[in-house]
């Protein structure tokens, strides 16, 4: 009689050899819990060399892998999933679940009413984005691609101020395209700008009362301040109802307080590519997500 292969949980860390990251700390935390970890060479994956990218993983097996690493496009994540499947392994988050949380046009319709009004386009035509943005009324707006903004260049490539002209808008879109380069994802997103409650300041500008919530299987696993501030974490359990609207197994929801005291969903993203706030203990997160004892 054939036996069912034993599926073992593990974590694969997507590392870019040319960029520093914090995954050594996370790997140590996972190994302290008895969770096996592997390294994925993202540079090789993006070059199309899946054999070299997966060289550190068993050639055959039945690993169920949590991906923790640098952000991938939906297509790159699907390539990784297919390469692992050929070896008998599987990603914990499927490509469809990854895309459900990764791309704003996928999650926005499910959270409409709890986040800033948004419109989007496909492609890089800034004129088309300007026409779509008229549905939002007059600026101020924020502009980004389907996944990520260039908020580090706030005035040049992200924020569209009140009174901005079409020429101003298209210049900002051009700067966003330049900043994102070949990582520009799918098209423009234009969002209503809503004033957030300011908590303090960071070297790059004002910091808001913003928290990152980690959800796994519809449950709130962790919540911490987005910036490294000493602040009490509110009870965010009510957000589990919203989390169940997202067809993803592991994802994050960034929430922030508006100036009037209401909470707003700022962003949603896949949990595997979301950075951990400094105050989150990765051991606690991995234990809760993967169901292991601390």
C-alpha positions as CSV (number, residue, x, y, z in Angstrom):
1,X,0.0,0.0,0.0
2,X,1.3,3.4,-1.0
3,X,2.0,5.8,1.8
4,X,1.1,9.5,1.7
5,X,4.4,11.6,1.6
6,X,5.0,13.5,4.8
7,X,4.8,17.2,4.2
8,X,7.2,19.3,6.2
9,X,6.9,23.1,6.8
10,X,9.9,25.3,6.1
11,X,10.8,28.8,5.2
12,X,12.6,29.9,2.0
13,X,14.3,33.3,2.1
14,X,14.6,35.1,-1.2
15,X,17.9,36.9,-1.0
16,X,19.4,39.3,-3.4
17,X,23.2,38.9,-3.1
18,X,23.7,42.6,-4.1
19,X,21.4,44.1,-1.4
20,X,21.5,44.0,2.4
21,X,18.5,42.6,4.2
22,X,17.4,41.5,7.7
23,X,16.7,37.8,6.9
24,X,19.6,36.4,8.9
25,X,17.8,37.5,12.0
26,X,14.5,35.9,10.8
27,X,16.4,32.7,9.8
28,X,17.9,32.5,13.3
29,X,14.4,33.0,14.8
30,X,12.9,30.2,12.6
31,X,15.7,27.8,13.4
32,X,15.2,28.5,17.2
33,X,11.7,27.2,16.7
34,X,12.9,24.1,14.9
35,X,11.8,25.4,11.5
36,X,14.1,24.4,8.7
37,X,15.2,27.3,6.4
38,X,16.6,27.6,2.9
39,X,18.1,30.3,0.8
40,X,16.8,31.3,-2.7
41,X,19.1,33.2,-5.0
42,X,16.7,35.9,-6.4
43,X,19.3,37.2,-8.8
44,X,19.4,33.8,-10.5
45,X,15.6,33.5,-10.4
46,X,15.2,36.8,-12.2
47,X,17.8,35.8,-14.8
48,X,15.7,32.7,-15.5
49,X,18.2,30.2,-14.0
50,X,15.8,28.3,-11.7
51,X,18.3,25.5,-11.1
52,X,20.9,27.9,-9.6
53,X,18.2,29.8,-7.8
54,X,17.0,26.7,-6.0
55,X,20.4,25.0,-5.6
56,X,20.1,25.1,-1.8
57,X,16.8,23.2,-1.7
58,X,16.4,19.4,-1.9
59,X,16.1,18.2,-5.5
60,X,13.1,16.1,-4.5
61,X,10.8,16.3,-1.5
62,X,7.6,17.5,-0.1
63,X,8.3,20.8,1.5
64,X,5.6,23.3,2.2
65,X,7.4,26.6,2.0
66,X,6.7,30.0,3.3
67,X,8.4,32.6,1.1
68,X,10.0,35.4,2.9
69,X,12.0,37.7,0.7
70,X,12.2,40.6,-1.6
71,X,9.1,41.6,-3.5
72,X,8.4,39.6,-6.7
73,X,6.0,40.4,-9.5
74,X,3.0,38.0,-9.8
75,X,4.7,36.4,-12.8
76,X,8.0,35.9,-11.0
77,X,6.2,34.4,-8.0
78,X,4.4,32.0,-10.4
79,X,7.7,31.0,-12.0
80,X,9.1,30.2,-8.5
81,X,5.9,28.2,-7.7
82,X,6.3,26.1,-10.9
83,X,10.0,25.5,-10.3
84,X,9.3,24.2,-6.8
85,X,6.4,22.1,-8.0
86,X,8.7,20.3,-10.4
87,X,10.7,19.2,-7.4
88,X,7.7,18.1,-5.4
89,X,7.6,21.2,-3.1
90,X,4.8,23.8,-2.8
91,X,4.6,27.4,-1.6
92,X,2.3,28.0,1.4
93,X,0.8,31.0,-0.4
94,X,-0.4,30.1,-3.9
95,X,0.2,32.5,-6.9
96,X,-3.5,33.4,-6.9
97,X,-3.4,34.2,-3.2
98,X,-0.2,36.2,-3.7
99,X,-1.8,38.3,-6.4
100,X,-5.0,38.8,-4.4
101,X,-3.1,40.8,-1.7
102,X,-0.2,42.1,-3.9
103,X,-2.1,44.1,-6.5
104,X,-4.4,47.0,-5.5
105,X,-6.9,46.3,-8.3
106,X,-7.5,42.9,-6.7
107,X,-8.0,43.9,-3.1
108,X,-9.5,47.4,-3.5
109,X,-13.0,46.3,-4.6
110,X,-13.2,44.1,-1.5
111,X,-12.2,46.9,0.9
112,X,-13.9,49.8,-0.9
113,X,-15.4,52.1,1.7
114,X,-12.5,51.4,4.2
115,X,-9.7,52.9,2.2
116,X,-9.0,55.9,0.0
117,X,-11.0,56.1,-3.3
118,X,-8.8,54.9,-6.1
119,X,-8.8,54.5,-9.9
120,X,-6.2,52.7,-12.0
121,X,-5.0,52.1,-15.5
122,X,-3.1,49.4,-17.4
123,X,0.2,50.5,-18.9
124,X,2.4,53.7,-18.7
125,X,0.2,56.3,-20.4
126,X,0.1,59.2,-18.0
127,X,-2.5,61.0,-20.1
128,X,-4.9,58.1,-19.6
129,X,-4.2,58.1,-15.8
130,X,-5.1,61.8,-15.7
131,X,-8.4,61.2,-17.4
132,X,-9.2,58.3,-15.0
133,X,-8.3,60.5,-12.0
134,X,-11.1,63.0,-12.9
135,X,-13.5,60.5,-11.3
136,X,-11.9,61.4,-7.9
137,X,-12.6,65.1,-8.2
138,X,-9.8,67.7,-7.8
139,X,-6.4,66.9,-6.3
140,X,-4.7,66.4,-3.9
141,X,-4.0,62.8,-4.9
142,X,-1.4,60.2,-4.5
143,X,0.0,58.3,-7.5
144,X,1.7,54.9,-7.5
145,X,1.8,51.7,-9.6
146,X,-0.4,48.7,-8.9
147,X,1.8,47.7,-6.0
148,X,4.2,50.4,-4.8
149,X,4.7,54.1,-4.6
150,X,7.8,56.3,-4.6
151,X,7.0,58.0,-1.4
152,X,10.7,58.5,-0.7
153,X,10.4,61.1,-3.5
154,X,7.2,62.5,-2.1
155,X,7.0,65.9,-3.9
156,X,8.5,64.7,-7.2
157,X,7.0,61.2,-7.8
158,X,4.1,60.6,-5.4
159,X,2.1,63.5,-4.2
160,X,-0.2,65.5,-6.5
161,X,-1.0,68.8,-4.7
162,X,-4.2,70.8,-4.9
163,X,-4.3,72.9,-8.0
164,X,-2.0,70.6,-10.0
165,X,-2.4,70.8,-13.7
166,X,-2.3,68.0,-16.2
167,X,1.3,68.9,-17.0
168,X,2.2,68.7,-13.3
169,X,0.5,65.4,-13.0
170,X,2.2,63.9,-16.1
171,X,5.6,65.1,-14.8
172,X,5.0,63.3,-11.5
173,X,3.9,60.2,-13.3
174,X,7.1,60.4,-15.4
175,X,9.2,60.7,-12.2
176,X,7.4,57.6,-10.8
177,X,8.2,55.6,-13.9
178,X,11.8,56.7,-13.7
179,X,12.0,55.8,-10.0
180,X,10.4,52.4,-10.4
181,X,12.2,51.5,-13.6
182,X,11.8,48.0,-14.8
183,X,10.0,47.2,-11.5
184,X,7.1,49.4,-12.4
185,X,4.0,47.1,-11.9
186,X,1.3,47.0,-14.6
187,X,-0.1,50.5,-14.5
188,X,-0.9,53.7,-12.6
189,X,-3.0,54.0,-9.5
190,X,-4.4,57.4,-8.4
191,X,-5.8,57.7,-4.9
192,X,-7.5,60.4,-3.0
193,X,-5.2,62.0,-0.5
194,X,-6.6,61.8,3.0
195,X,-4.9,63.6,6.0
196,X,-3.4,61.2,8.5
197,X,-2.8,61.9,12.2
198,X,0.9,62.8,12.7
199,X,2.6,61.0,15.5
200,X,6.1,62.3,15.1
201,X,8.9,62.8,12.6
202,X,11.5,60.6,10.9
203,X,14.5,61.6,8.8
204,X,12.3,61.4,5.7
205,X,9.4,63.5,7.0
206,X,6.3,63.2,9.2
207,X,5.4,59.8,10.7
208,X,1.8,58.9,11.2
209,X,-0.1,56.8,13.6
210,X,0.2,53.8,11.4
211,X,0.3,50.1,12.2
212,X,1.1,46.9,10.2
213,X,-1.3,44.1,10.9
214,X,-0.3,40.5,9.9
215,X,-3.1,38.1,9.2
216,X,-2.9,34.3,8.7
217,X,-5.9,32.2,7.7
218,X,-8.2,35.1,8.6
219,X,-6.8,35.6,12.1
220,X,-4.9,38.6,13.4
221,X,-1.4,37.2,14.2
222,X,0.5,40.4,15.1
223,X,0.1,44.2,15.0
224,X,2.9,46.8,15.6
225,X,3.6,50.4,14.9
226,X,4.9,50.9,11.4
227,X,7.5,53.3,12.7
228,X,9.7,52.6,15.7
229,X,7.6,54.6,18.2
230,X,6.9,53.7,21.8
231,X,3.1,53.6,21.5
232,X,0.4,51.3,22.8
233,X,-1.1,49.0,20.2
234,X,-4.9,49.3,20.0
235,X,-7.1,46.3,19.8
236,X,-7.3,45.6,16.1
237,X,-9.3,42.3,16.3
238,X,-12.3,44.0,14.6
239,X,-10.2,44.1,11.4
240,X,-10.4,40.3,11.2
241,X,-13.8,40.8,9.6
242,X,-12.2,42.8,6.8
243,X,-9.3,40.4,6.5
244,X,-11.7,37.6,5.6
245,X,-12.6,39.5,2.5
246,X,-9.1,38.9,1.1
247,X,-8.6,35.6,-0.7
248,X,-5.1,35.1,0.7
249,X,-3.6,32.9,3.4
250,X,-1.0,35.2,4.7
251,X,-1.0,39.0,4.2
252,X,-0.5,42.3,5.8
253,X,-2.9,45.3,6.1
254,X,-1.4,48.7,6.9
255,X,-3.9,50.9,8.8
256,X,-3.6,54.5,9.9
257,X,-5.7,57.0,11.9
258,X,-7.1,59.9,10.1
259,X,-7.0,63.4,11.7
260,X,-10.6,62.9,12.7
261,X,-9.9,59.7,14.6
262,X,-11.2,57.2,12.2
263,X,-9.1,54.2,11.0
264,X,-8.3,53.8,7.3
265,X,-6.8,50.9,5.4
266,X,-3.7,52.3,3.7
267,X,-2.4,49.2,1.9
268,X,-2.7,45.5,1.6
269,X,0.2,43.2,0.6
270,X,1.4,39.7,0.7
271,X,2.8,38.7,4.1
272,X,5.9,37.0,2.7
273,X,7.2,40.2,1.1
274,X,6.1,42.6,3.9
275,X,8.9,43.9,6.2
276,X,8.6,43.3,9.9
277,X,8.4,46.4,12.1
278,X,11.3,46.5,14.5
279,X,9.1,45.7,17.5
280,X,7.7,42.4,16.1
281,X,9.5,39.2,17.3
282,X,9.7,37.0,14.3
283,X,9.6,33.9,16.5
284,X,6.1,34.9,17.7
285,X,4.9,35.6,14.1
286,X,6.3,32.3,12.7
287,X,5.0,30.3,15.6
288,X,1.5,31.7,15.2
289,X,1.5,31.4,11.4
290,X,3.0,27.9,11.2
291,X,1.4,26.5,14.3
292,X,4.6,25.5,16.1
293,X,5.4,25.6,19.8
294,X,7.7,28.3,21.1
